[in-house]
């Protein structure tokens, strides 16, 4: 099994930046598609962004495009979510998720990811 542990959440002001980190177990990280999702109180868990197993391709939800970026370090088995110009509506618990990358297809549905971290809280105040 793959274990994921997020860190880096916190409370910030609107316009600030945060970088979330997701550490993974196992030696198969470089074969995995990594996604970030978030869930605000009373709302469904929603897609934030994805990064390919090589790190060469990313894809983001429209709500964060241009403000968020994802990177990965396959040697360290970590994936990062850099969040800039944060807004109060970005307040949520942020989760990293993983699935085996066999075809190179990007998946943005939470049900397509079998492995999840426990989440880290991000709170943005105005």
DRENDO-1510 file (C-alpha; in Angstrom, 1 decimal, always signed):
<recs>
REC; n; res; u; v; w
REC; 1; UNK; +0.0; +0.0; +0.0 .
REC; 2; UNK; +0.9; +3.6; -0.4 .
REC; 3; UNK; +0.8; +6.0; +2.5 .
REC; 4; UNK; +0.5; +9.7; +2.0 .
REC; 5; UNK; +1.2; +12.4; +4.7 .
REC; 6; UNK; +0.4; +16.1; +4.0 .
REC; 7; UNK; +2.0; +19.0; +5.9 .
REC; 8; UNK; +2.4; +22.7; +5.6 .
REC; 9; UNK; -1.1; +23.9; +6.2 .
REC; 10; UNK; -1.9; +26.9; +8.4 .
REC; 11; UNK; -3.7; +30.2; +8.8 .
REC; 12; UNK; -2.8; +33.0; +6.6 .
REC; 13; UNK; -4.1; +36.4; +5.3 .
REC; 14; UNK; -5.6; +36.9; +1.9 .
REC; 15; UNK; -2.8; +37.5; -0.6 .
REC; 16; UNK; -0.3; +35.3; +1.2 .
REC; 17; UNK; +1.3; +32.2; +0.0 .
REC; 18; UNK; +1.7; +28.7; +1.4 .
REC; 19; UNK; +3.4; +25.5; +0.2 .
REC; 20; UNK; +1.9; +22.2; +1.1 .
REC; 21; UNK; +4.0; +19.0; +1.0 .
REC; 22; UNK; +2.9; +15.4; +0.6 .
REC; 23; UNK; +5.4; +12.7; +1.6 .
REC; 24; UNK; +4.8; +9.2; +0.3 .
REC; 25; UNK; +5.9; +5.8; +1.3 .
REC; 26; UNK; +7.2; +3.0; -0.9 .
REC; 27; UNK; +9.6; +2.9; -3.9 .
REC; 28; UNK; +7.0; +3.3; -6.6 .
REC; 29; UNK; +6.4; +7.1; -6.3 .
REC; 30; UNK; +7.8; +7.8; -9.7 .
REC; 31; UNK; +5.1; +5.6; -11.3 .
REC; 32; UNK; +2.3; +7.5; -9.7 .
REC; 33; UNK; +0.0; +10.2; -10.9 .
REC; 34; UNK; -0.3; +12.7; -8.0 .
REC; 35; UNK; -3.4; +14.9; -7.4 .
REC; 36; UNK; -4.4; +17.5; -4.9 .
REC; 37; UNK; -8.0; +18.0; -3.8 .
REC; 38; UNK; -9.7; +20.1; -1.2 .
REC; 39; UNK; -12.8; +20.1; +0.9 .
REC; 40; UNK; -14.5; +23.1; +2.4 .
REC; 41; UNK; -17.0; +22.7; +5.3 .
REC; 42; UNK; -20.3; +21.5; +4.0 .
REC; 43; UNK; -19.0; +21.0; +0.5 .
REC; 44; UNK; -17.9; +18.1; -1.7 .
REC; 45; UNK; -14.3; +17.3; -2.1 .
REC; 46; UNK; -13.1; +19.0; -5.2 .
REC; 47; UNK; -10.2; +18.7; -7.6 .
REC; 48; UNK; -7.4; +21.2; -7.4 .
REC; 49; UNK; -4.6; +19.9; -9.6 .
REC; 50; UNK; -2.6; +17.0; -10.9 .
REC; 51; UNK; +1.0; +16.3; -11.9 .
REC; 52; UNK; +2.2; +13.6; -14.2 .
REC; 53; UNK; +4.6; +10.9; -12.9 .
REC; 54; UNK; +7.6; +12.7; -14.6 .
REC; 55; UNK; +6.5; +16.1; -13.4 .
REC; 56; UNK; +6.5; +17.4; -16.9 .
REC; 57; UNK; +2.8; +18.0; -17.1 .
REC; 58; UNK; +0.3; +19.7; -14.8 .
REC; 59; UNK; -3.4; +20.5; -14.9 .
REC; 60; UNK; -5.4; +22.7; -12.6 .
REC; 61; UNK; -9.0; +23.6; -11.8 .
REC; 62; UNK; -10.0; +26.9; -13.2 .
REC; 63; UNK; -10.5; +28.3; -9.7 .
REC; 64; UNK; -6.8; +28.0; -8.9 .
REC; 65; UNK; -5.2; +28.3; -12.3 .
REC; 66; UNK; -2.5; +31.0; -12.4 .
REC; 67; UNK; -2.2; +31.0; -8.6 .
REC; 68; UNK; -1.3; +27.4; -7.7 .
REC; 69; UNK; +1.5; +25.2; -8.9 .
REC; 70; UNK; +2.4; +21.6; -8.4 .
REC; 71; UNK; +5.8; +20.1; -8.4 .
REC; 72; UNK; +7.4; +16.8; -7.4 .
REC; 73; UNK; +10.7; +15.4; -6.3 .
REC; 74; UNK; +10.8; +11.8; -7.3 .
REC; 75; UNK; +14.1; +11.2; -5.6 .
REC; 76; UNK; +12.5; +12.3; -2.3 .
REC; 77; UNK; +9.0; +10.8; -3.0 .
REC; 78; UNK; +7.4; +14.1; -2.4 .
REC; 79; UNK; +4.8; +16.3; -4.2 .
REC; 80; UNK; +4.3; +20.0; -3.4 .
REC; 81; UNK; +1.4; +22.4; -3.9 .
REC; 82; UNK; +2.5; +26.0; -4.1 .
REC; 83; UNK; -0.4; +28.3; -3.4 .
REC; 84; UNK; +0.0; +32.0; -4.1 .
REC; 85; UNK; -2.4; +35.0; -3.8 .
REC; 86; UNK; -4.6; +33.0; -1.5 .
REC; 87; UNK; -8.2; +33.9; -1.1 .
REC; 88; UNK; -10.7; +33.3; +1.6 .
REC; 89; UNK; -12.6; +30.9; -0.7 .
REC; 90; UNK; -9.4; +28.7; -0.7 .
REC; 91; UNK; -10.1; +27.8; +2.9 .
REC; 92; UNK; -10.4; +24.0; +3.1 .
REC; 93; UNK; -8.8; +20.8; +4.1 .
REC; 94; UNK; -6.3; +19.9; +1.4 .
REC; 95; UNK; -5.6; +16.3; +0.5 .
REC; 96; UNK; -3.0; +14.7; -1.7 .
REC; 97; UNK; -4.0; +11.6; -3.6 .
REC; 98; UNK; -2.2; +9.0; -5.7 .
REC; 99; UNK; -3.0; +6.4; -8.4 .
REC; 100; UNK; -0.8; +4.3; -10.6 .
REC; 101; UNK; +0.0; +6.1; -13.9 .
REC; 102; UNK; -0.3; +3.5; -16.6 .
REC; 103; UNK; -1.6; +5.3; -19.6 .
REC; 104; UNK; -0.6; +8.9; -18.9 .
REC; 105; UNK; -4.3; +9.9; -18.7 .
REC; 106; UNK; -5.1; +12.7; -16.2 .
REC; 107; UNK; -7.9; +12.0; -13.8 .
REC; 108; UNK; -9.7; +14.7; -11.9 .
REC; 109; UNK; -12.4; +12.7; -10.1 .
REC; 110; UNK; -11.8; +11.8; -6.5 .
REC; 111; UNK; -13.2; +8.3; -7.1 .
REC; 112; UNK; -10.3; +7.6; -9.5 .
REC; 113; UNK; -7.7; +7.9; -6.7 .
REC; 114; UNK; -7.3; +4.9; -4.4 .
REC; 115; UNK; -4.7; +6.4; -2.1 .
REC; 116; UNK; -5.2; +9.4; +0.1 .
REC; 117; UNK; -3.5; +11.4; +2.8 .
REC; 118; UNK; -5.2; +12.5; +6.0 .
REC; 119; UNK; -5.4; +16.2; +4.9 .
REC; 120; UNK; -4.0; +19.5; +6.2 .
REC; 121; UNK; -6.1; +22.5; +7.0 .
REC; 122; UNK; -5.6; +25.8; +5.2 .
REC; 123; UNK; -7.5; +28.8; +6.5 .
REC; 124; UNK; -7.4; +32.2; +4.7 .
REC; 125; UNK; -8.8; +35.2; +6.4 .
REC; 126; UNK; -9.7; +38.5; +4.7 .
</recs>
